[in-house]
């Protein structure tokens, strides 16, 4: 929001035109000075912005990196959808008791596996 307010130049231009229309030279000079200060502030904001110091090639490289990360996360999400234990873990609403429940489930599962191996 502050960024937008700093770059709203049209109202200042309209004030200058209004002062010119009223033939008030002193007020025109003041309005032009205010406009110049506003322009200088805009330039300083633009110069201090780190995002604007990146070249197009660097921007494309960053975009490519972000797309790869997104693709990897998408693949992992699709992969993990097929794990019922993970879905059960994710859908659990009480995260405070979750580690104990998960440990108990793993112990039960290990006992079942060892019992089935004995048979």
Backbone atoms as SQL, in Angstrom:
CREATE TABLE atoms (id INTEGER PRIMARY KEY, chain TEXT, resi INTEGER, resn TEXT, atom TEXT, x REAL, y REAL, z REAL);
INSERT INTO atoms VALUES
  (1, 'A', 1, 'UNK', 'N', 0.834, -1.194, 0.000),
  (2, 'A', 1, 'UNK', 'CA', 0.000, 0.000, 0.000),
  (3, 'A', 1, 'UNK', 'C', 0.878, 1.257, 0.000),
  (4, 'A', 2, 'UNK', 'N', 1.895, 1.260, 0.843),
  (5, 'A', 2, 'UNK', 'CA', 2.788, 2.418, 0.891),
  (6, 'A', 2, 'UNK', 'C', 3.470, 2.606, -0.462),
  (7, 'A', 3, 'UNK', 'N', 3.831, 1.484, -1.077),
  (8, 'A', 3, 'UNK', 'CA', 4.475, 1.520, -2.384),
  (9, 'A', 3, 'UNK', 'C', 3.573, 2.224, -3.393),
  (10, 'A', 4, 'UNK', 'N', 2.289, 1.868, -3.399),
  (11, 'A', 4, 'UNK', 'CA', 1.333, 2.476, -4.331),
  (12, 'A', 4, 'UNK', 'C', 1.170, 3.971, -4.065),
  (13, 'A', 5, 'UNK', 'N', 1.121, 4.339, -2.807),
  (14, 'A', 5, 'UNK', 'CA', 0.951, 5.750, -2.462),
  (15, 'A', 5, 'UNK', 'C', 2.142, 6.578, -2.921),
  (16, 'A', 6, 'UNK', 'N', 3.327, 6.014, -2.838),
  (17, 'A', 6, 'UNK', 'CA', 4.520, 6.748, -3.260),
  (18, 'A', 6, 'UNK', 'C', 4.549, 6.986, -4.760),
  (19, 'A', 7, 'UNK', 'N', 3.896, 6.135, -5.527),
  (20, 'A', 7, 'UNK', 'CA', 3.964, 6.247, -6.981),
  (21, 'A', 7, 'UNK', 'C', 2.693, 6.814, -7.608),
  (22, 'A', 8, 'UNK', 'N', 1.834, 7.388, -6.817),
  (23, 'A', 8, 'UNK', 'CA', 0.651, 8.050, -7.360),
  (24, 'A', 8, 'UNK', 'C', 1.027, 9.485, -7.713),
  (25, 'A', 9, 'UNK', 'N', 1.386, 9.680, -8.961),
  (26, 'A', 9, 'UNK', 'CA', 1.885, 10.981, -9.412),
  (27, 'A', 9, 'UNK', 'C', 0.804, 11.844, -10.069),
  (28, 'A', 10, 'UNK', 'N', -0.217, 11.228, -10.561),
  (29, 'A', 10, 'UNK', 'CA', -1.258, 11.971, -11.276),
  (30, 'A', 10, 'UNK', 'C', -1.875, 13.101, -10.439),
  (31, 'A', 11, 'UNK', 'N', -2.201, 12.886, -9.166),
  (32, 'A', 11, 'UNK', 'CA', -2.762, 14.001, -8.384),
  (33, 'A', 11, 'UNK', 'C', -1.830, 15.214, -8.323),
  (34, 'A', 12, 'UNK', 'N', -0.526, 14.953, -8.255),
  (35, 'A', 12, 'UNK', 'CA', 0.437, 16.067, -8.213),
  (36, 'A', 12, 'UNK', 'C', 0.464, 16.811, -9.549),
  (37, 'A', 13, 'UNK', 'N', 0.381, 16.075, -10.638),
  (38, 'A', 13, 'UNK', 'CA', 0.353, 16.699, -11.971),
  (39, 'A', 13, 'UNK', 'C', -0.917, 17.531, -12.122),
  (40, 'A', 14, 'UNK', 'N', -2.029, 17.005, -11.656),
  (41, 'A', 14, 'UNK', 'CA', -3.297, 17.739, -11.742),
  (42, 'A', 14, 'UNK', 'C', -3.241, 19.038, -10.929),
  (43, 'A', 15, 'UNK', 'N', -2.574, 18.999, -9.776),
  (44, 'A', 15, 'UNK', 'CA', -2.426, 20.231, -8.981),
  (45, 'A', 15, 'UNK', 'C', -1.608, 21.272, -9.736),
  (46, 'A', 16, 'UNK', 'N', -0.556, 20.826, -10.403),
  (47, 'A', 16, 'UNK', 'CA', 0.274, 21.755, -11.189),
  (48, 'A', 16, 'UNK', 'C', -0.571, 22.393, -12.287),
  (49, 'A', 17, 'UNK', 'N', -1.345, 21.577, -12.994),
  (50, 'A', 17, 'UNK', 'CA', -2.196, 22.098, -14.075),
  (51, 'A', 17, 'UNK', 'C', -3.246, 23.065, -13.533),
  (52, 'A', 18, 'UNK', 'N', -3.775, 22.746, -12.385),
  (53, 'A', 18, 'UNK', 'CA', -4.764, 23.621, -11.752),
  (54, 'A', 18, 'UNK', 'C', -4.136, 24.981, -11.406),
  (55, 'A', 19, 'UNK', 'N', -2.925, 24.958, -10.897),
  (56, 'A', 19, 'UNK', 'CA', -2.223, 26.205, -10.537),
  (57, 'A', 19, 'UNK', 'C', -1.895, 27.019, -11.794),
  (58, 'A', 20, 'UNK', 'N', -1.518, 26.322, -12.869),
  (59, 'A', 20, 'UNK', 'CA', -1.238, 27.014, -14.139),
  (60, 'A', 20, 'UNK', 'C', -2.509, 27.677, -14.654),
  (61, 'A', 21, 'UNK', 'N', -3.620, 26.964, -14.539),
  (62, 'A', 21, 'UNK', 'CA', -4.909, 27.474, -15.002),
  (63, 'A', 21, 'UNK', 'C', -5.307, 28.738, -14.233),
  (64, 'A', 22, 'UNK', 'N', -4.948, 28.793, -12.950),
  (65, 'A', 22, 'UNK', 'CA', -5.289, 29.946, -12.108),
  (66, 'A', 22, 'UNK', 'C', -4.280, 31.082, -12.232),
  (67, 'A', 23, 'UNK', 'N', -3.279, 30.928, -13.101),
  (68, 'A', 23, 'UNK', 'CA', -2.238, 31.942, -13.319),
  (69, 'A', 23, 'UNK', 'C', -1.517, 32.341, -12.028),
  (70, 'A', 24, 'UNK', 'N', -1.262, 31.364, -11.186),
  (71, 'A', 24, 'UNK', 'CA', -0.557, 31.636, -9.928),
  (72, 'A', 24, 'UNK', 'C', 0.862, 31.080, -10.037),
  (73, 'A', 25, 'UNK', 'N', 1.788, 31.939, -10.461),
  (74, 'A', 25, 'UNK', 'CA', 3.163, 31.507, -10.730),
  (75, 'A', 25, 'UNK', 'C', 3.867, 30.985, -9.480),
  (76, 'A', 26, 'UNK', 'N', 3.663, 31.633, -8.363),
  (77, 'A', 26, 'UNK', 'CA', 4.318, 31.211, -7.121),
  (78, 'A', 26, 'UNK', 'C', 3.816, 29.823, -6.712),
  (79, 'A', 27, 'UNK', 'N', 2.518, 29.628, -6.805),
  (80, 'A', 27, 'UNK', 'CA', 1.940, 28.333, -6.445),
  (81, 'A', 27, 'UNK', 'C', 2.339, 27.248, -7.441),
  (82, 'A', 28, 'UNK', 'N', 2.484, 27.610, -8.711),
  (83, 'A', 28, 'UNK', 'CA', 2.950, 26.648, -9.719),
  (84, 'A', 28, 'UNK', 'C', 4.364, 26.204, -9.365),
  (85, 'A', 29, 'UNK', 'N', 5.201, 27.150, -9.000),
  (86, 'A', 29, 'UNK', 'CA', 6.584, 26.823, -8.637),
  (87, 'A', 29, 'UNK', 'C', 6.625, 25.883, -7.430),
  (88, 'A', 30, 'UNK', 'N', 5.775, 26.146, -6.431),
  (89, 'A', 30, 'UNK', 'CA', 5.715, 25.275, -5.253),
  (90, 'A', 30, 'UNK', 'C', 5.219, 23.879, -5.629),
  (91, 'A', 31, 'UNK', 'N', 4.190, 23.819, -6.458),
  (92, 'A', 31, 'UNK', 'CA', 3.633, 22.529, -6.876),
  (93, 'A', 31, 'UNK', 'C', 4.652, 21.727, -7.682),
  (94, 'A', 32, 'UNK', 'N', 5.404, 22.415, -8.539),
  (95, 'A', 32, 'UNK', 'CA', 6.445, 21.742, -9.334),
  (96, 'A', 32, 'UNK', 'C', 7.546, 21.230, -8.409),
  (97, 'A', 33, 'UNK', 'N', 7.900, 22.015, -7.406),
  (98, 'A', 33, 'UNK', 'CA', 8.929, 21.591, -6.457),
  (99, 'A', 33, 'UNK', 'C', 8.467, 20.342, -5.690),
  (100, 'A', 34, 'UNK', 'N', 7.228, 20.332, -5.252),
  (101, 'A', 34, 'UNK', 'CA', 6.668, 19.164, -4.554),
  (102, 'A', 34, 'UNK', 'C', 6.674, 17.942, -5.474),
  (103, 'A', 35, 'UNK', 'N', 6.316, 18.182, -6.740),
  (104, 'A', 35, 'UNK', 'CA', 6.316, 17.091, -7.725),
  (105, 'A', 35, 'UNK', 'C', 7.733, 16.549, -7.926),
  (106, 'A', 36, 'UNK', 'N', 8.710, 17.440, -8.031),
  (107, 'A', 36, 'UNK', 'CA', 10.111, 17.019, -8.185),
  (108, 'A', 36, 'UNK', 'C', 10.572, 16.178, -6.993),
  (109, 'A', 37, 'UNK', 'N', 10.191, 16.599, -5.794),
  (110, 'A', 37, 'UNK', 'CA', 10.552, 15.837, -4.593),
  (111, 'A', 37, 'UNK', 'C', 9.922, 14.445, -4.617),
  (112, 'A', 38, 'UNK', 'N', 8.688, 14.401, -5.098),
  (113, 'A', 38, 'UNK', 'CA', 7.983, 13.113, -5.203),
  (114, 'A', 38, 'UNK', 'C', 8.697, 12.203, -6.201),
  (115, 'A', 39, 'UNK', 'N', 9.118, 12.755, -7.328),
  (116, 'A', 39, 'UNK', 'CA', 9.846, 11.983, -8.347),
  (117, 'A', 39, 'UNK', 'C', 11.167, 11.470, -7.771),
  (118, 'A', 40, 'UNK', 'N', 11.882, 12.319, -7.044),
  (119, 'A', 40, 'UNK', 'CA', 13.148, 11.907, -6.429),
  (120, 'A', 40, 'UNK', 'C', 12.931, 10.769, -5.438),
  (121, 'A', 41, 'UNK', 'N', 11.851, 10.864, -4.677),
  (122, 'A', 41, 'UNK', 'CA', 11.532, 9.797, -3.723),
  (123, 'A', 41, 'UNK', 'C', 11.247, 8.490, -4.463),
  (124, 'A', 42, 'UNK', 'N', 10.531, 8.573, -5.564),
  (125, 'A', 42, 'UNK', 'CA', 10.240, 7.380, -6.380),
  (126, 'A', 42, 'UNK', 'C', 11.533, 6.748, -6.887),
  (127, 'A', 43, 'UNK', 'N', 12.443, 7.578, -7.392),
  (128, 'A', 43, 'UNK', 'CA', 13.725, 7.061, -7.884),
  (129, 'A', 43, 'UNK', 'C', 14.518, 6.394, -6.764),
  (130, 'A', 44, 'UNK', 'N', 14.533, 7.003, -5.595),
  (131, 'A', 44, 'UNK', 'CA', 15.298, 6.412, -4.489),
  (132, 'A', 44, 'UNK', 'C', 14.698, 5.075, -4.057),
  (133, 'A', 45, 'UNK', 'N', 13.376, 4.975, -4.084),
  (134, 'A', 45, 'UNK', 'CA', 12.722, 3.700, -3.757),
  (135, 'A', 45, 'UNK', 'C', 13.097, 2.639, -4.784),
  (136, 'A', 46, 'UNK', 'N', 13.048, 3.015, -6.045),
  (137, 'A', 46, 'UNK', 'CA', 13.397, 2.063, -7.105),
  (138, 'A', 46, 'UNK', 'C', 14.857, 1.631, -7.023),
  (139, 'A', 47, 'UNK', 'N', 15.739, 2.560, -6.735),
  (140, 'A', 47, 'UNK', 'CA', 17.161, 2.230, -6.650),
  (141, 'A', 47, 'UNK', 'C', 17.473, 1.349, -5.447),
  (142, 'A', 48, 'UNK', 'N', 16.716, 1.484, -4.377),
  (143, 'A', 48, 'UNK', 'CA', 16.982, 0.693, -3.172),
  (144, 'A', 48, 'UNK', 'C', 16.305, -0.676, -3.197),
  (145, 'A', 49, 'UNK', 'N', 15.489, -0.931, -4.187),
  (146, 'A', 49, 'UNK', 'CA', 14.775, -2.203, -4.268),
  (147, 'A', 49, 'UNK', 'C', 15.690, -3.308, -4.800),
  (148, 'A', 50, 'UNK', 'N', 15.970, -4.334, -3.981),
  (149, 'A', 50, 'UNK', 'CA', 16.881, -5.401, -4.429),
  (150, 'A', 50, 'UNK', 'C', 16.302, -6.235, -5.574),
  (151, 'A', 51, 'UNK', 'N', 14.985, -6.320, -5.647),
  (152, 'A', 51, 'UNK', 'CA', 14.354, -7.108, -6.706),
  (153, 'A', 51, 'UNK', 'C', 14.642, -6.550, -8.090),
  (154, 'A', 52, 'UNK', 'N', 14.838, -5.249, -8.162),
  (155, 'A', 52, 'UNK', 'CA', 15.060, -4.619, -9.459),
  (156, 'A', 52, 'UNK', 'C', 16.517, -4.673, -9.899),
  (157, 'A', 53, 'UNK', 'N', 17.390, -5.147, -9.027),
  (158, 'A', 53, 'UNK', 'CA', 18.803, -5.232, -9.368),
  (159, 'A', 53, 'UNK', 'C', 19.151, -6.564, -10.031),
  (160, 'A', 54, 'UNK', 'N', 18.180, -7.444, -10.152),
  (161, 'A', 54, 'UNK', 'CA', 18.400, -8.757, -10.762),
  (162, 'A', 54, 'UNK', 'C', 18.195, -8.640, -12.268),
  (163, 'A', 55, 'UNK', 'N', 19.117, -9.193, -13.024),
  (164, 'A', 55, 'UNK', 'CA', 18.995, -9.148, -14.482),
  (165, 'A', 55, 'UNK', 'C', 17.902, -10.104, -14.943),
  (166, 'A', 56, 'UNK', 'N', 17.503, -9.948, -16.176),
  (167, 'A', 56, 'UNK', 'CA', 16.470, -10.822, -16.736),
  (168, 'A', 56, 'UNK', 'C', 16.912, -12.283, -16.697),
  (169, 'A', 57, 'UNK', 'N', 18.180, -12.526, -17.016),
  (170, 'A', 57, 'UNK', 'CA', 18.704, -13.890, -17.008),
  (171, 'A', 57, 'UNK', 'C', 18.644, -14.486, -15.599),
  (172, 'A', 58, 'UNK', 'N', 18.991, -13.667, -14.603),
  (173, 'A', 58, 'UNK', 'CA', 18.931, -14.136, -13.216),
  (174, 'A', 58, 'UNK', 'C', 17.489, -14.411, -12.797),
  (175, 'A', 59, 'UNK', 'N', 16.574, -13.561, -13.258),
  (176, 'A', 59, 'UNK', 'CA', 15.163, -13.778, -12.952),
  (177, 'A', 59, 'UNK', 'C', 14.669, -15.086, -13.566),
  (178, 'A', 60, 'UNK', 'N', 15.067, -15.342, -14.812),
  (179, 'A', 60, 'UNK', 'CA', 14.659, -16.582, -15.471),
  (180, 'A', 60, 'UNK', 'C', 15.254, -17.797, -14.769),
  (181, 'A', 61, 'UNK', 'N', 16.489, -17.672, -14.313),
  (182, 'A', 61, 'UNK', 'CA', 17.132, -18.770, -13.590),
  (183, 'A', 61, 'UNK', 'C', 16.407, -19.042, -12.270),
  (184, 'A', 62, 'UNK', 'N', 16.066, -17.971, -11.542),
  (185, 'A', 62, 'UNK', 'CA', 15.312, -18.128, -10.296),
  (186, 'A', 62, 'UNK', 'C', 13.948, -18.756, -10.550),
  (187, 'A', 63, 'UNK', 'N', 13.303, -18.320, -11.613),
  (188, 'A', 63, 'UNK', 'CA', 12.007, -18.876, -11.969),
  (189, 'A', 63, 'UNK', 'C', 12.129, -20.365, -12.252),
  (190, 'A', 64, 'UNK', 'N', 13.156, -20.750, -12.990),
  (191, 'A', 64, 'UNK', 'CA', 13.390, -22.151, -13.311),
  (192, 'A', 64, 'UNK', 'C', 13.626, -22.970, -12.038),
  (193, 'A', 65, 'UNK', 'N', 14.411, -22.424, -11.114),
  (194, 'A', 65, 'UNK', 'CA', 14.663, -23.113, -9.845),
  (195, 'A', 65, 'UNK', 'C', 13.369, -23.306, -9.062),
  (196, 'A', 66, 'UNK', 'N', 12.553, -22.265, -9.006),
  (197, 'A', 66, 'UNK', 'CA', 11.289, -22.346, -8.270),
  (198, 'A', 66, 'UNK', 'C', 10.332, -23.344, -8.924),
  (199, 'A', 67, 'UNK', 'N', 10.329, -23.400, -10.249),
  (200, 'A', 67, 'UNK', 'CA', 9.489, -24.368, -10.954),
  (201, 'A', 67, 'UNK', 'C', 9.930, -25.794, -10.645),
  (202, 'A', 68, 'UNK', 'N', 11.251, -26.017, -10.573),
  (203, 'A', 68, 'UNK', 'CA', 11.768, -27.352, -10.242),
  (204, 'A', 68, 'UNK', 'C', 11.371, -27.750, -8.829),
  (205, 'A', 69, 'UNK', 'N', 11.456, -26.806, -7.902),
  (206, 'A', 69, 'UNK', 'CA', 11.058, -27.082, -6.519),
  (207, 'A', 69, 'UNK', 'C', 9.576, -27.416, -6.463),
  (208, 'A', 70, 'UNK', 'N', 8.766, -26.651, -7.173),
  (209, 'A', 70, 'UNK', 'CA', 7.330, -26.904, -7.214),
  (210, 'A', 70, 'UNK', 'C', 7.038, -28.276, -7.804),
  (211, 'A', 71, 'UNK', 'N', 7.718, -28.622, -8.889),
  (212, 'A', 71, 'UNK', 'CA', 7.527, -29.922, -9.523),
  (213, 'A', 71, 'UNK', 'C', 7.888, -31.049, -8.556),
  (214, 'A', 72, 'UNK', 'N', 8.995, -30.909, -7.848),
  (215, 'A', 72, 'UNK', 'CA', 9.440, -31.923, -6.887),
  (216, 'A', 72, 'UNK', 'C', 8.417, -32.079, -5.768),
  (217, 'A', 73, 'UNK', 'N', 7.911, -30.967, -5.247),
  (218, 'A', 73, 'UNK', 'CA', 6.916, -31.028, -4.181),
  (219, 'A', 73, 'UNK', 'C', 5.624, -31.661, -4.672),
  (220, 'A', 74, 'UNK', 'N', 5.242, -31.350, -5.906),
  (221, 'A', 74, 'UNK', 'CA', 4.040, -31.944, -6.487),
  (222, 'A', 74, 'UNK', 'C', 4.205, -33.452, -6.610),
  (223, 'A', 75, 'UNK', 'N', 5.363, -33.889, -7.090),
  (224, 'A', 75, 'UNK', 'CA', 5.635, -35.322, -7.217),
  (225, 'A', 75, 'UNK', 'C', 5.608, -36.008, -5.854),
  (226, 'A', 76, 'UNK', 'N', 6.190, -35.368, -4.850),
  (227, 'A', 76, 'UNK', 'CA', 6.188, -35.951, -3.509),
  (228, 'A', 76, 'UNK', 'C', 4.777, -36.046, -2.943),
  (229, 'A', 77, 'UNK', 'N', 3.974, -35.026, -3.176),
  (230, 'A', 77, 'UNK', 'CA', 2.581, -35.061, -2.712),
  (231, 'A', 77, 'UNK', 'C', 1.827, -36.207, -3.369),
  (232, 'A', 78, 'UNK', 'N', 2.012, -36.373, -4.659),
  (233, 'A', 78, 'UNK', 'CA', 1.353, -37.466, -5.374),
  (234, 'A', 78, 'UNK', 'C', 1.848, -38.814, -4.864),
  (235, 'A', 79, 'UNK', 'N', 3.131, -38.918, -4.602),
  (236, 'A', 79, 'UNK', 'CA', 3.726, -40.167, -4.127),
  (237, 'A', 79, 'UNK', 'C', 3.186, -40.524, -2.743),
  (238, 'A', 80, 'UNK', 'N', 3.130, -39.533, -1.848),
  (239, 'A', 80, 'UNK', 'CA', 2.720, -39.793, -0.476),
  (240, 'A', 80, 'UNK', 'C', 1.221, -40.007, -0.322),
  (241, 'A', 81, 'UNK', 'N', 0.452, -39.691, -1.314),
  (242, 'A', 81, 'UNK', 'CA', -0.987, -39.929, -1.238),
  (243, 'A', 81, 'UNK', 'C', -1.292, -41.418, -1.197),
  (244, 'A', 82, 'UNK', 'N', -0.351, -42.229, -1.616),
  (245, 'A', 82, 'UNK', 'CA', -0.578, -43.669, -1.682),
  (246, 'A', 82, 'UNK', 'C', -0.175, -44.385, -0.398),
  (247, 'A', 83, 'UNK', 'N', 0.299, -43.670, 0.591),
  (248, 'A', 83, 'UNK', 'CA', 0.684, -44.285, 1.852),
  (249, 'A', 83, 'UNK', 'C', -0.431, -44.095, 2.875),
  (250, 'A', 84, 'UNK', 'N', -1.160, -45.171, 3.204),
  (251, 'A', 84, 'UNK', 'CA', -2.295, -45.028, 4.132),
  (252, 'A', 84, 'UNK', 'C', -1.878, -44.561, 5.527),
  (253, 'A', 85, 'UNK', 'N', -0.734, -45.026, 6.016),
  (254, 'A', 85, 'UNK', 'CA', -0.291, -44.597, 7.347),
  (255, 'A', 85, 'UNK', 'C', -0.033, -43.094, 7.366),
  (256, 'A', 86, 'UNK', 'N', 0.551, -42.599, 6.301),
  (257, 'A', 86, 'UNK', 'CA', 0.828, -41.171, 6.219),
  (258, 'A', 86, 'UNK', 'C', -0.478, -40.385, 6.170),
  (259, 'A', 87, 'UNK', 'N', -1.436, -40.889, 5.421),
  (260, 'A', 87, 'UNK', 'CA', -2.732, -40.208, 5.359),
  (261, 'A', 87, 'UNK', 'C', -3.404, -40.214, 6.723),
  (262, 'A', 88, 'UNK', 'N', -3.283, -41.338, 7.424),
  (263, 'A', 88, 'UNK', 'CA', -3.849, -41.425, 8.766),
  (264, 'A', 88, 'UNK', 'C', -3.143, -40.427, 9.683),
  (265, 'A', 89, 'UNK', 'N', -1.851, -40.326, 9.545),
  (266, 'A', 89, 'UNK', 'CA', -1.045, -39.393, 10.329),
  (267, 'A', 89, 'UNK', 'C', -1.447, -37.953, 10.034),
  (268, 'A', 90, 'UNK', 'N', -1.605, -37.635, 8.764),
  (269, 'A', 90, 'UNK', 'CA', -1.950, -36.274, 8.353),
  (270, 'A', 90, 'UNK', 'C', -3.361, -35.906, 8.791),
  (271, 'A', 91, 'UNK', 'N', -4.282, -36.866, 8.718),
  (272, 'A', 91, 'UNK', 'CA', -5.675, -36.558, 9.025),
  (273, 'A', 91, 'UNK', 'C', -5.953, -36.524, 10.524),
  (274, 'A', 92, 'UNK', 'N', -4.992, -36.917, 11.340),
  (275, 'A', 92, 'UNK', 'CA', -5.166, -36.904, 12.792),
  (276, 'A', 92, 'UNK', 'C', -5.368, -35.464, 13.259),
  (277, 'A', 93, 'UNK', 'N', -6.353, -35.263, 14.121),
  (278, 'A', 93, 'UNK', 'CA', -6.642, -33.893, 14.553),
  (279, 'A', 93, 'UNK', 'C', -5.927, -33.519, 15.843),
  (280, 'A', 94, 'UNK', 'N', -5.584, -34.490, 16.669),
  (281, 'A', 94, 'UNK', 'CA', -4.934, -34.184, 17.941),
  (282, 'A', 94, 'UNK', 'C', -3.442, -34.452, 17.814),
  (283, 'A', 95, 'UNK', 'N', -2.689, -33.430, 17.416),
  (284, 'A', 95, 'UNK', 'CA', -1.262, -33.599, 17.170),
  (285, 'A', 95, 'UNK', 'C', -0.469, -33.779, 18.468),
  (286, 'A', 96, 'UNK', 'N', -1.010, -33.383, 19.600),
  (287, 'A', 96, 'UNK', 'CA', -0.288, -33.518, 20.866),
  (288, 'A', 96, 'UNK', 'C', -0.119, -34.985, 21.245),
  (289, 'A', 97, 'UNK', 'N', -1.123, -35.819, 20.960),
  (290, 'A', 97, 'UNK', 'CA', -1.048, -37.237, 21.314),
  (291, 'A', 97, 'UNK', 'C', -0.521, -38.085, 20.170),
  (292, 'A', 98, 'UNK', 'N', -0.279, -37.473, 19.055),
  (293, 'A', 98, 'UNK', 'CA', 0.112, -38.206, 17.855),
  (294, 'A', 98, 'UNK', 'C', 1.376, -39.038, 18.008),
  (295, 'A', 99, 'UNK', 'N', 2.478, -38.526, 18.550),
  (296, 'A', 99, 'UNK', 'CA', 3.687, -39.350, 18.638),
  (297, 'A', 99, 'UNK', 'C', 3.470, -40.626, 19.441),
  (298, 'A', 100, 'UNK', 'N', 2.739, -40.553, 20.573),
  (299, 'A', 100, 'UNK', 'CA', 2.470, -41.748, 21.369),
  (300, 'A', 100, 'UNK', 'C', 1.616, -42.737, 20.599),
  (301, 'A', 101, 'UNK', 'N', 0.598, -42.249, 19.922),
  (302, 'A', 101, 'UNK', 'CA', -0.249, -43.126, 19.123),
  (303, 'A', 101, 'UNK', 'C', 0.545, -43.775, 18.008),
  (304, 'A', 102, 'UNK', 'N', 1.398, -43.011, 17.384),
  (305, 'A', 102, 'UNK', 'CA', 2.212, -43.549, 16.294),
  (306, 'A', 102, 'UNK', 'C', 3.154, -44.621, 16.819),
  (307, 'A', 103, 'UNK', 'N', 3.758, -44.385, 17.998),
  (308, 'A', 103, 'UNK', 'CA', 4.645, -45.386, 18.588),
  (309, 'A', 103, 'UNK', 'C', 3.870, -46.647, 18.936),
  (310, 'A', 104, 'UNK', 'N', 2.677, -46.488, 19.527),
  (311, 'A', 104, 'UNK', 'CA', 1.852, -47.645, 19.869),
  (312, 'A', 104, 'UNK', 'C', 1.468, -48.428, 18.624),
  (313, 'A', 105, 'UNK', 'N', 1.086, -47.728, 17.579),
  (314, 'A', 105, 'UNK', 'CA', 0.724, -48.399, 16.328),
  (315, 'A', 105, 'UNK', 'C', 1.910, -49.154, 15.745),
  (316, 'A', 106, 'UNK', 'N', 3.090, -48.566, 15.838),
  (317, 'A', 106, 'UNK', 'CA', 4.283, -49.228, 15.316),
  (318, 'A', 106, 'UNK', 'C', 4.604, -50.472, 16.138),
  (319, 'A', 107, 'UNK', 'N', 4.446, -50.393, 17.480),
  (320, 'A', 107, 'UNK', 'CA', 4.699, -51.551, 18.335),
  (321, 'A', 107, 'UNK', 'C', 3.726, -52.674, 18.013),
  (322, 'A', 108, 'UNK', 'N', 2.454, -52.338, 17.845),
  (323, 'A', 108, 'UNK', 'CA', 1.440, -53.338, 17.503),
  (324, 'A', 108, 'UNK', 'C', 1.765, -53.965, 16.159),
  (325, 'A', 109, 'UNK', 'N', 2.150, -53.141, 15.218),
  (326, 'A', 109, 'UNK', 'CA', 2.488, -53.631, 13.887),
  (327, 'A', 109, 'UNK', 'C', 3.701, -54.556, 13.935),
  (328, 'A', 110, 'UNK', 'N', 4.705, -54.191, 14.740),
  (329, 'A', 110, 'UNK', 'CA', 5.896, -55.033, 14.881),
  (330, 'A', 110, 'UNK', 'C', 5.545, -56.372, 15.511),
  (331, 'A', 111, 'UNK', 'N', 4.665, -56.359, 16.534),
  (332, 'A', 111, 'UNK', 'CA', 4.232, -57.609, 17.168),
  (333, 'A', 111, 'UNK', 'C', 3.493, -58.479, 16.169),
  (334, 'A', 112, 'UNK', 'N', 2.617, -57.860, 15.376),
  (335, 'A', 112, 'UNK', 'CA', 1.874, -58.617, 14.365),
  (336, 'A', 112, 'UNK', 'C', 2.819, -59.224, 13.342),
  (337, 'A', 113, 'UNK', 'N', 3.807, -58.461, 12.931),
  (338, 'A', 113, 'UNK', 'CA', 4.780, -58.963, 11.960),
  (339, 'A', 113, 'UNK', 'C', 5.602, -60.106, 12.541),
  (340, 'A', 114, 'UNK', 'N', 6.012, -59.985, 13.810),
  (341, 'A', 114, 'UNK', 'CA', 6.809, -61.054, 14.416),
  (342, 'A', 114, 'UNK', 'C', 5.958, -62.293, 14.641),
  (343, 'A', 115, 'UNK', 'N', 4.663, -62.122, 14.985),
  (344, 'A', 115, 'UNK', 'CA', 3.763, -63.263, 15.144),
  (345, 'A', 115, 'UNK', 'C', 3.526, -63.956, 13.816),
  (346, 'A', 116, 'UNK', 'N', 3.387, -63.196, 12.751),
  (347, 'A', 116, 'UNK', 'CA', 3.156, -63.804, 11.439),
  (348, 'A', 116, 'UNK', 'C', 4.408, -64.503, 10.940),
  (349, 'A', 117, 'UNK', 'N', 5.583, -64.023, 11.336),
  (350, 'A', 117, 'UNK', 'CA', 6.839, -64.677, 10.957),
  (351, 'A', 117, 'UNK', 'C', 7.017, -65.992, 11.703),
  (352, 'A', 118, 'UNK', 'N', 6.479, -66.099, 12.933),
  (353, 'A', 118, 'UNK', 'CA', 6.576, -67.326, 13.714),
  (354, 'A', 118, 'UNK', 'C', 5.697, -68.414, 13.126),
  (355, 'A', 119, 'UNK', 'N', 4.602, -68.033, 12.505),
  (356, 'A', 119, 'UNK', 'CA', 3.669, -69.018, 11.936),
  (357, 'A', 119, 'UNK', 'C', 4.206, -69.482, 10.662);
